[in-house]
Amino acid sequence: MEVNTSIIILTTIAIVIGIGLGIIIQRRKNTKQLDGANAEAKEILNQSRREADRVKSEKILQAKERFIELKSEHEKVIFQREKKISDVENRLRDKENKLNNDLTHNKNLSHSLEHKNESFQKRVEKLDTKLKEVEASHKIQVEKLETISGLSADDAKKELIDSLKKKAQLEAMAFAQQSLEEAKLTVEQEAKKIIINTIQRIGTEESIENCVSVFNLDSDDVKGRIIGREGRNIRAIEAATGVEIIVDDTPEAIILSCFDPVRREIARLSMHRLVTDGRIHPARIEEVVNKTTKQIQNEIVEVGKRTVIDLGVHGLNPELIKIIGRMKYRSSYGQNLLQHSREVAKLCGVMASELGLNPKLAKRAGLLHDIGKVPEEETETPHAILGMEWAEKYGEKKEVCNAIGAHHDEIEMTSLLSPIVQVCDAISGARPGARRQVLDSYVQRLKDLENIAYDFNGVNKAYAIQAGRELRVIVESEKVSDDQSAELSFQISQKIQTDMTYPGQVKVTVIRETRAVNVAK
C-alpha cells in the first residue's frame, strides 16, 4: 500500500510539473505573437502616416495650381473690362471732337449763307430790272410785227398752231413708235423694273360665296325617314353636324346650309352613309357623324401634307398644314381655294426666280396668302390680317407675314415678296375660266371693245379675241395710211384705257392691207 501510495504521489507530481511546463511554454509563445503583432501595427501606422503626408502634399500642389488658374482668369476679365472702358472713352472722345468740329463748321456755314443770301437778293433785283426791260422791248417788237404782217398776235398764233399741229402729231407718233422699238430691244434688261412698277395693279373681283350643298336622293320617300318621328332624326343630324337641313318641295333633293364648308362636307358624307345603310335613328346618326368627322380630319391632314410636299415647302407648323388641308373644302369666288393657292404659289416661285429673289420663300408666301379664309369660328377680322396673325403665331418669317397681310393693301408692303404675291393672286383669279362671272357682263365687255374701235373713221371690222385680251381692227387701206394706222392703234388703246374697266391688259392690233382683184374671162 505504501509503495502504491508513493507511486501515485510521484505520478501526481510528474503530472503537475508537466502541466506547469506546458503553461510556461504557452505563455512564451503568446508573448512572441504579441510582440509580432505590435511590430506589424507600428509598421501599418508608419505606412499610413507616409501615405497621408503624400496625399496632403498632392492636394496642396493642386490647390496652388487652381489658385494660379483662377488668378489668370481674373486678370483676363479685368483686362477685357479695362479694354472696353478704354474703347468707350475713345469713342466718347471722338464724338466730342466731331461735335466740336460740326459746331465750328455750322458757324462758318451760317456766315457763308448770310453772305450768299445778300448776293442773291442783289441778283434778284437786277433780274427784275432786266425782265421789265425785256417785256417792254417784246411789246414794241410785237407791235412792229402786227403792223408789217397785217395780222394780230392771236391770228398769227392760230395759223402757226394749225400748221404745226399735224406735223407735231406725226412726229409724236414716230417718236412713240421709236421708243417702243427701243423698249423691245432692252426689255430683258428693264424687265425687273417694269415688273415691279406694274404688278401693283390687281383685277376687280365680285363676291360670290358658296354656303349650301345639294344632297340628291333616290326618291322622295327617304325624306320622311330623314325627318323621323316628330322630327327627331333631322334634329339629331343638325345637332351633331352644326348644319341646317332644309327639306322642301324640291324633288329628290335636300339642301345642306352652313357657312363652314368642312361641316357641310361632314354632313353630306354622313347623310350618304345613313341613306345607303338605311338605319336612321339618333344613336346611329351620332355614331356615323363621329366616324365621318375623324375621316375628314385625317383627310385634311393628308391633303395638307401632300400639298406642301408637291410644292417643296418644308418646315411648316402642323397647325398650318391642317389649315392648308381645310382649304380643299372652301371656294373663293367660285374657285377652289386650295387649287387657287397652289397656282399662286407656283406663279410666285417663277416670278421670284425671274427677279433674282428666293423662290422657296415666295412659294411659301403664295401658298399661305389665303389661310385666313378658313377660320374654324366666324370672325370679323379681314382674312389677310387673320392669315398674317396666324403666320406670326406659328413662327413664319417677317417677309412671309407681310406678304400675307398686304396682298389686299390692308397694311403697308415692306418687302418685294408682297407685290409679287399680290399680282400672282390677281393673275390666278383674273384669268378666263378661273372664277365665275355673269355671262351677260362678259359678252357686253367684248361688245364694248368692238364698239370703241368702230367709233374711229376708216375702221372696217373689229374683233375682240382671246377672252377680251386682244382687239384686232381691220381698216380701209384707201382711208388710212401706214402712219395713220399706228396713230389709230395708239388712240384706240388710250380710249379703252380711259373708258373701260377690265382685268389685265388689252392688246390693240390694227391691220391694213391693199388687195388688187381682176377677173380673167
C-alpha positions as CSV (number, residue, x, y, z in Angstrom):
1,M,0.0,0.0,0.0
2,E,2.8,2.4,0.9
3,V,4.5,1.6,-2.4
4,N,1.3,2.3,-4.4
5,T,0.8,5.5,-2.5
6,S,4.3,6.6,-3.4
7,I,3.8,5.8,-7.0
8,I,0.6,7.8,-7.0
9,I,2.3,10.7,-5.4
10,L,5.2,10.6,-7.8
11,T,2.8,10.3,-10.7
12,T,0.8,13.3,-9.5
13,I,3.9,15.4,-9.0
14,A,5.1,14.5,-12.5
15,I,1.7,15.5,-14.0
16,V,1.7,18.8,-12.1
17,I,5.3,19.5,-13.3
18,G,4.3,18.7,-16.9
19,I,1.3,21.0,-16.7
20,G,3.4,23.8,-15.3
21,L,6.0,23.4,-18.0
22,G,3.2,23.4,-20.7
23,I,1.8,26.6,-19.2
24,I,5.2,28.3,-19.2
25,I,5.8,27.2,-22.9
26,Q,2.4,28.6,-23.9
27,R,3.0,31.9,-22.2
28,R,6.3,32.3,-24.1
29,K,4.5,31.6,-27.4
30,N,1.8,34.2,-26.6
31,T,4.5,36.7,-25.7
32,K,6.3,36.2,-29.0
33,Q,2.9,36.5,-31.0
34,L,2.1,39.7,-29.1
35,D,5.5,41.3,-30.0
36,G,5.0,40.4,-33.7
37,A,1.5,42.0,-33.8
38,N,2.9,45.2,-32.1
39,A,5.6,45.4,-34.7
40,E,3.1,44.9,-37.6
41,A,0.8,47.5,-36.1
42,K,3.7,50.0,-35.9
43,E,4.6,49.3,-39.5
44,I,1.0,49.9,-40.7
45,L,0.8,53.1,-38.7
46,N,4.0,54.4,-40.2
47,Q,2.8,53.5,-43.7
48,S,-0.5,55.3,-43.1
49,R,1.4,58.4,-41.9
50,R,3.6,58.3,-45.0
51,E,0.5,58.0,-47.3
52,A,-1.3,60.8,-45.5
53,D,1.8,63.1,-46.0
54,R,1.9,62.2,-49.7
55,V,-1.8,62.9,-50.2
56,K,-1.5,66.2,-48.3
57,S,1.4,67.3,-50.5
58,E,-0.6,66.4,-53.7
59,K,-3.7,68.4,-52.5
60,I,-1.6,71.4,-51.6
61,L,0.0,71.3,-55.1
62,Q,-3.4,71.0,-56.8
63,A,-4.7,73.9,-54.7
64,K,-1.8,76.0,-55.8
65,E,-2.3,75.2,-59.5
66,R,-6.1,76.0,-59.2
67,F,-5.3,79.3,-57.5
68,I,-2.9,80.2,-60.3
69,E,-5.6,79.4,-62.9
70,L,-8.3,81.4,-61.2
71,K,-5.9,84.3,-60.8
72,S,-5.1,84.2,-64.5
73,E,-8.8,84.1,-65.5
74,H,-9.5,87.0,-63.1
75,E,-6.7,89.0,-64.7
76,K,-8.1,88.3,-68.2
77,V,-11.6,89.5,-67.2
78,I,-10.1,92.7,-65.6
79,F,-8.0,93.3,-68.8
80,Q,-11.1,92.9,-71.0
81,R,-13.1,95.3,-68.9
82,E,-10.3,97.8,-68.9
83,K,-10.1,97.5,-72.7
84,K,-13.9,98.0,-73.1
85,I,-13.7,101.1,-70.8
86,S,-10.8,102.4,-72.8
87,D,-12.7,101.8,-76.1
88,V,-15.8,103.6,-74.7
89,E,-13.6,106.5,-73.6
90,N,-12.0,106.7,-77.1
91,R,-15.4,106.7,-78.8
92,L,-16.7,109.4,-76.5
93,R,-13.6,111.5,-77.1
94,D,-14.1,111.0,-80.9
95,K,-17.7,112.0,-80.7
96,E,-16.8,115.1,-78.6
97,N,-14.2,116.1,-81.2
98,K,-16.7,115.5,-84.0
99,L,-19.4,117.6,-82.3
100,N,-16.9,120.5,-81.8
101,N,-15.9,120.3,-85.4
102,D,-19.6,120.3,-86.5
103,L,-20.3,123.3,-84.4
104,T,-17.4,125.2,-85.9
105,H,-18.4,124.2,-89.4
106,N,-22.0,125.2,-88.8
107,K,-20.9,128.7,-87.6
108,N,-18.8,129.1,-90.7
109,L,-21.7,127.8,-92.9
110,S,-24.1,130.3,-91.3
111,H,-21.8,133.2,-92.1
112,S,-21.4,131.9,-95.6
113,L,-25.2,131.6,-96.1
114,E,-25.8,135.1,-94.9
115,H,-23.2,136.4,-97.4
116,K,-24.8,134.3,-100.2
117,N,-28.3,135.5,-99.3
118,E,-27.2,139.1,-99.6
119,S,-25.6,138.4,-103.0
120,F,-28.8,136.5,-104.1
121,Q,-31.0,139.4,-103.2
122,K,-28.9,141.8,-105.3
123,R,-29.1,139.4,-108.3
124,V,-32.9,139.1,-107.9
125,E,-33.2,142.9,-108.0
126,K,-31.0,143.1,-111.2
127,L,-33.1,140.3,-112.8
128,D,-36.3,142.1,-112.1
129,T,-35.0,145.2,-113.7
130,K,-33.8,143.3,-116.8
131,L,-37.2,141.5,-117.0
132,K,-39.1,144.7,-117.1
133,E,-36.8,145.9,-119.9
134,V,-37.3,142.7,-121.9
135,E,-41.1,142.9,-121.5
136,A,-41.1,146.5,-122.8
137,S,-38.9,145.5,-125.8
138,H,-41.1,142.5,-126.5
139,K,-44.2,144.6,-126.6
140,I,-42.5,147.0,-129.1
141,Q,-41.4,144.1,-131.3
142,V,-45.0,142.6,-131.3
143,E,-46.5,145.9,-132.4
144,K,-44.0,146.2,-135.2
145,L,-44.7,142.6,-136.4
146,E,-48.5,143.2,-136.4
147,T,-48.0,146.4,-138.4
148,I,-45.8,144.6,-141.0
149,S,-47.9,141.4,-141.4
150,G,-51.3,143.0,-141.1
151,L,-52.4,140.2,-138.6
152,S,-53.0,140.4,-134.9
153,A,-50.9,138.3,-132.5
154,D,-53.9,135.9,-131.8
155,D,-54.5,135.3,-135.5
156,A,-50.8,134.6,-136.1
157,K,-50.8,132.1,-133.2
158,K,-53.8,130.2,-134.6
159,E,-52.2,129.9,-138.1
160,L,-48.9,128.8,-136.6
161,I,-50.6,126.2,-134.3
162,D,-52.7,124.8,-137.2
163,S,-49.7,124.5,-139.4
164,L,-47.6,122.7,-136.7
165,K,-50.4,120.5,-135.3
166,K,-50.3,117.8,-138.0
167,K,-46.6,117.8,-138.1
168,A,-46.4,117.5,-134.3
169,Q,-48.8,114.6,-134.3
170,L,-46.8,112.6,-136.9
171,E,-43.5,113.4,-135.1
172,A,-45.0,112.4,-131.8
173,M,-46.3,109.0,-133.2
174,A,-42.9,108.4,-134.8
175,F,-41.2,109.2,-131.5
176,A,-43.6,106.9,-129.6
177,Q,-43.0,104.1,-132.1
178,Q,-39.3,104.5,-131.9
179,S,-39.5,104.4,-128.1
180,L,-41.5,101.2,-128.2
181,E,-38.9,99.6,-130.5
182,E,-36.1,100.6,-128.2
183,A,-38.0,99.3,-125.2
184,K,-38.4,95.9,-127.0
185,L,-34.7,95.7,-127.6
186,T,-33.9,96.4,-124.0
187,V,-36.8,94.5,-122.5
188,E,-34.6,91.9,-120.8
189,Q,-32.5,94.5,-119.0
190,E,-35.5,96.6,-118.0
191,A,-37.8,93.6,-117.2
192,K,-37.2,93.7,-113.4
193,K,-38.0,97.5,-113.2
194,I,-41.1,97.1,-115.4
195,I,-42.5,94.2,-113.4
196,I,-42.0,95.8,-110.0
197,N,-43.7,99.1,-111.3
198,T,-46.6,97.4,-112.9
199,I,-47.5,94.5,-110.6
200,Q,-49.3,96.8,-108.1
201,R,-52.5,96.6,-110.3
202,I,-55.0,94.0,-109.4
203,G,-58.2,92.8,-111.0
204,T,-61.6,93.8,-109.8
205,E,-63.5,90.9,-108.1
206,E,-67.1,90.3,-107.5
207,S,-68.1,88.5,-104.3
208,I,-69.8,85.1,-104.9
209,E,-69.8,82.7,-101.9
210,N,-71.0,79.1,-101.6
211,C,-72.8,78.3,-98.4
212,V,-75.2,75.5,-99.4
213,S,-74.8,72.0,-100.8
214,V,-77.5,69.9,-102.5
215,F,-77.8,66.3,-101.5
216,N,-79.6,64.2,-104.1
217,L,-81.9,61.3,-103.1
218,D,-83.1,58.2,-105.0
219,S,-86.7,59.0,-104.1
220,D,-88.8,61.4,-102.0
221,D,-89.7,58.6,-99.7
222,V,-86.3,58.9,-98.0
223,K,-87.2,62.4,-96.8
224,G,-89.7,61.1,-94.3
225,R,-87.1,58.7,-92.8
226,I,-84.5,61.6,-92.6
227,I,-87.1,63.8,-90.8
228,G,-88.0,60.9,-88.4
229,R,-90.9,60.7,-85.9
230,E,-91.8,64.2,-84.8
231,G,-88.5,65.4,-86.5
232,R,-86.1,63.7,-84.0
233,N,-83.8,62.4,-86.8
234,I,-83.3,65.8,-88.5
235,R,-82.8,67.5,-85.2
236,A,-80.2,64.9,-84.2
237,I,-78.4,65.4,-87.6
238,E,-78.4,69.2,-87.1
239,A,-77.2,69.0,-83.5
240,A,-74.3,66.6,-84.4
241,T,-73.1,68.4,-87.5
242,G,-74.0,72.0,-86.9
243,V,-75.5,72.2,-90.4
244,E,-79.1,73.3,-91.2
245,I,-81.0,70.6,-93.1
246,I,-83.7,72.1,-95.4
247,V,-86.3,69.7,-96.6
248,D,-88.7,71.4,-99.1
249,D,-90.7,70.5,-102.2
250,T,-87.6,70.2,-104.3
251,P,-87.9,66.7,-106.0
252,E,-85.4,64.1,-104.9
253,A,-83.1,66.6,-103.1
254,I,-82.5,68.2,-99.8
255,I,-80.3,71.3,-99.0
256,L,-77.5,71.4,-96.5
257,S,-76.8,75.0,-95.4
258,C,-73.8,76.1,-93.4
259,F,-71.0,78.7,-93.8
260,D,-68.4,76.2,-92.7
261,P,-67.5,74.1,-95.7
262,V,-65.9,71.3,-93.6
263,R,-69.1,70.9,-91.5
264,R,-71.1,70.9,-94.7
265,E,-68.9,68.1,-96.2
266,I,-69.2,66.1,-92.9
267,A,-73.0,66.4,-93.1
268,R,-73.1,65.4,-96.8
269,L,-70.9,62.3,-96.3
270,S,-72.9,61.3,-93.1
271,M,-76.2,61.7,-95.0
272,H,-74.8,59.5,-97.8
273,R,-73.8,56.7,-95.3
274,L,-77.1,56.9,-93.4
275,V,-79.2,56.8,-96.6
276,T,-77.1,53.9,-98.0
277,D,-77.2,51.9,-94.8
278,G,-80.9,52.6,-94.3
279,R,-80.7,52.7,-90.5
280,I,-81.6,56.3,-89.5
281,H,-82.1,56.9,-85.8
282,P,-80.4,59.3,-83.3
283,A,-77.8,56.8,-81.9
284,R,-76.8,55.7,-85.4
285,I,-76.6,59.3,-86.6
286,E,-74.2,60.3,-83.8
287,E,-72.0,57.2,-84.5
288,V,-71.8,57.9,-88.2
289,V,-71.1,61.6,-87.7
290,N,-68.3,60.9,-85.3
291,K,-66.7,58.4,-87.8
292,T,-67.1,60.8,-90.7
293,T,-65.6,63.7,-88.6
294,K,-62.5,61.6,-87.9
295,Q,-62.2,60.6,-91.5
296,I,-62.4,64.2,-92.7
297,Q,-59.9,65.4,-90.1
298,N,-57.4,62.7,-91.2
299,E,-58.1,63.6,-94.9
300,I,-57.4,67.3,-94.1
301,V,-54.0,66.5,-92.6
302,E,-53.1,64.2,-95.6
303,V,-54.2,66.8,-98.1
304,G,-52.1,69.4,-96.4
305,K,-49.0,67.2,-96.3
306,R,-49.4,66.2,-99.9
307,T,-49.7,69.9,-100.9
308,V,-46.6,71.1,-99.1
309,I,-44.6,68.1,-100.4
310,D,-45.7,68.7,-104.0
311,L,-44.7,72.4,-103.8
312,G,-41.4,71.7,-102.0
313,V,-42.4,73.9,-99.0
314,H,-40.8,72.4,-95.8
315,G,-40.8,73.1,-92.1
316,L,-44.4,74.3,-91.8
317,N,-46.1,74.2,-88.4
318,P,-48.6,71.2,-88.2
319,E,-51.4,73.7,-87.5
320,L,-50.6,75.5,-90.7
321,I,-50.7,72.1,-92.6
322,K,-54.2,71.5,-91.2
323,I,-55.3,74.9,-92.3
324,I,-54.0,74.2,-95.8
325,G,-55.9,71.0,-95.9
326,R,-59.1,72.8,-94.9
327,M,-58.8,75.0,-98.0
328,K,-59.8,71.9,-100.1
329,Y,-63.4,72.4,-98.9
330,R,-63.5,76.2,-99.4
331,S,-64.5,78.1,-102.5
332,S,-63.5,81.7,-103.2
333,Y,-65.5,83.5,-105.9
334,G,-66.4,80.1,-107.4
335,Q,-62.7,79.0,-107.4
336,N,-61.4,76.2,-105.2
337,L,-59.3,77.8,-102.6
338,L,-56.6,75.1,-102.4
339,Q,-56.2,75.0,-106.2
340,H,-56.0,78.8,-106.3
341,S,-53.3,78.8,-103.5
342,R,-51.3,76.1,-105.3
343,E,-51.4,78.1,-108.5
344,V,-50.4,81.3,-106.8
345,A,-47.5,79.5,-105.1
346,K,-46.2,78.3,-108.5
347,L,-46.6,81.7,-110.1
348,C,-44.8,83.4,-107.1
349,G,-41.9,80.9,-107.4
350,V,-41.5,81.6,-111.2
351,M,-41.7,85.4,-110.7
352,A,-39.3,85.4,-107.8
353,S,-36.8,83.4,-109.9
354,E,-37.1,85.9,-112.7
355,L,-36.5,88.8,-110.3
356,G,-33.5,87.1,-108.6
357,L,-35.3,86.6,-105.3
358,N,-35.8,83.5,-103.1
359,P,-38.3,81.2,-105.0
360,K,-38.9,78.9,-102.0
361,L,-39.8,81.8,-99.7
362,A,-42.1,83.2,-102.5
363,K,-43.8,79.8,-102.8
364,R,-44.3,79.7,-99.1
365,A,-46.0,83.1,-99.1
366,G,-48.1,82.3,-102.1
367,L,-49.4,79.1,-100.6
368,L,-50.3,80.7,-97.2
369,H,-51.7,84.0,-98.5
370,D,-55.4,83.0,-98.2
371,I,-55.2,80.9,-95.0
372,G,-57.3,83.5,-93.2
373,K,-60.3,82.4,-95.3
374,V,-60.8,79.1,-93.4
375,P,-61.3,80.0,-89.7
376,E,-63.0,77.4,-87.6
377,E,-65.1,80.1,-85.9
378,E,-66.7,83.1,-87.5
379,T,-64.7,86.4,-87.2
380,E,-65.0,89.9,-88.4
381,T,-61.2,90.3,-89.0
382,P,-60.3,90.6,-92.7
383,H,-58.8,87.3,-94.0
384,A,-55.5,88.9,-94.9
385,I,-54.9,90.3,-91.4
386,L,-56.2,87.0,-89.8
387,G,-53.8,85.0,-92.0
388,M,-50.9,87.3,-91.1
389,E,-51.7,86.8,-87.4
390,W,-51.7,83.0,-87.7
391,A,-48.4,83.1,-89.7
392,E,-46.8,85.2,-86.9
393,K,-48.2,82.9,-84.3
394,Y,-46.7,79.8,-85.9
395,G,-43.3,81.2,-86.5
396,E,-43.2,82.3,-90.1
397,K,-40.7,84.9,-91.3
398,K,-41.5,88.6,-91.4
399,E,-41.4,88.7,-95.2
400,V,-44.0,85.9,-95.5
401,C,-46.2,87.5,-92.8
402,N,-46.1,90.9,-94.5
403,A,-46.9,89.4,-97.9
404,I,-50.0,87.6,-96.4
405,G,-51.2,90.7,-94.7
406,A,-50.5,93.2,-97.6
407,H,-51.9,91.2,-100.6
408,H,-55.1,93.3,-100.4
409,D,-53.4,96.5,-99.3
410,E,-54.6,96.3,-95.7
411,I,-51.1,97.0,-94.4
412,E,-48.1,98.6,-95.9
413,M,-45.7,96.5,-98.0
414,T,-42.2,96.2,-96.6
415,S,-40.6,93.6,-98.9
416,L,-40.6,92.6,-102.6
417,L,-42.4,89.4,-101.8
418,S,-45.6,91.4,-101.0
419,P,-46.2,92.9,-104.5
420,I,-45.3,89.5,-106.1
421,V,-48.0,87.7,-104.0
422,Q,-50.5,90.4,-104.8
423,V,-50.0,90.3,-108.6
424,C,-49.9,86.5,-108.7
425,D,-53.2,86.4,-106.7
426,A,-54.7,88.7,-109.3
427,I,-53.3,86.6,-112.2
428,S,-54.8,83.4,-110.8
429,G,-58.2,85.0,-110.1
430,A,-58.5,87.1,-113.3
431,R,-57.6,84.6,-116.0
432,P,-60.6,83.5,-118.1
433,G,-62.4,80.5,-116.6
434,A,-60.8,80.7,-113.2
435,R,-63.8,82.3,-111.4
436,R,-67.5,82.6,-112.1
437,Q,-68.7,85.7,-113.8
438,V,-72.0,86.7,-115.3
439,L,-72.2,85.7,-119.0
440,D,-74.0,88.9,-120.0
441,S,-71.4,91.2,-118.5
442,Y,-68.6,89.2,-120.2
443,V,-70.3,89.4,-123.6
444,Q,-71.1,93.1,-123.0
445,R,-67.4,93.8,-122.3
446,L,-66.5,92.2,-125.7
447,K,-69.1,94.3,-127.5
448,D,-67.9,97.5,-125.8
449,L,-64.4,96.8,-127.0
450,E,-65.5,96.4,-130.6
451,N,-67.8,99.5,-130.5
452,I,-64.9,101.6,-129.3
453,A,-63.0,100.6,-132.4
454,Y,-66.0,101.4,-134.7
455,D,-66.1,105.0,-133.3
456,F,-63.0,105.9,-135.3
457,N,-63.0,106.8,-139.0
458,G,-61.7,104.3,-141.5
459,V,-62.4,101.2,-139.4
460,N,-64.0,98.4,-141.5
461,K,-64.2,95.5,-139.0
462,A,-63.3,94.9,-135.3
463,Y,-63.0,91.6,-133.5
464,A,-62.4,91.1,-129.7
465,I,-60.5,87.8,-129.3
466,Q,-58.6,85.8,-126.6
467,A,-61.4,86.4,-124.0
468,G,-61.2,90.1,-124.5
469,R,-57.4,90.3,-124.1
470,E,-56.8,91.4,-127.7
471,L,-58.7,93.7,-130.2
472,R,-58.0,93.3,-133.9
473,V,-59.1,96.2,-136.1
474,I,-59.2,96.0,-139.9
475,V,-59.1,99.4,-141.6
476,E,-59.8,100.5,-145.2
477,S,-56.5,101.0,-147.0
478,E,-57.9,103.9,-149.0
479,K,-58.8,105.9,-146.0
480,V,-56.0,105.0,-143.5
481,S,-52.3,105.2,-144.4
482,D,-49.5,103.3,-142.7
483,D,-48.5,106.2,-140.5
484,Q,-52.2,106.8,-139.6
485,S,-52.7,103.1,-138.7
486,A,-50.0,103.3,-136.0
487,E,-51.6,106.5,-134.7
488,L,-55.1,104.8,-134.8
489,S,-53.8,101.9,-132.7
490,F,-52.4,104.2,-130.1
491,Q,-55.7,106.3,-129.9
492,I,-57.9,103.2,-129.6
493,S,-55.7,101.8,-126.8
494,Q,-55.9,105.1,-124.9
495,K,-59.7,105.3,-125.2
496,I,-60.0,101.7,-124.0
497,Q,-57.8,102.5,-121.0
498,T,-59.8,105.6,-120.1
499,D,-63.4,104.4,-120.8
500,M,-63.4,100.8,-119.7
501,T,-62.7,98.6,-116.6
502,Y,-61.0,95.3,-117.4
503,P,-58.6,92.8,-115.8
504,G,-55.1,92.6,-117.1
505,Q,-54.2,94.2,-120.5
506,V,-55.8,94.6,-123.9
507,K,-53.6,94.4,-127.0
508,V,-54.8,96.5,-129.9
509,T,-53.7,95.4,-133.4
510,V,-54.5,97.4,-136.5
511,I,-54.4,95.6,-139.8
512,R,-54.2,97.4,-143.1
513,E,-53.9,95.7,-146.5
514,T,-54.2,96.5,-150.1
515,R,-55.8,94.0,-152.5
516,A,-55.9,94.1,-156.3
517,V,-58.5,91.9,-157.8
518,N,-59.1,91.2,-161.5
519,V,-61.2,88.5,-163.3
520,A,-59.9,86.6,-166.4
521,K,-62.8,85.8,-168.8
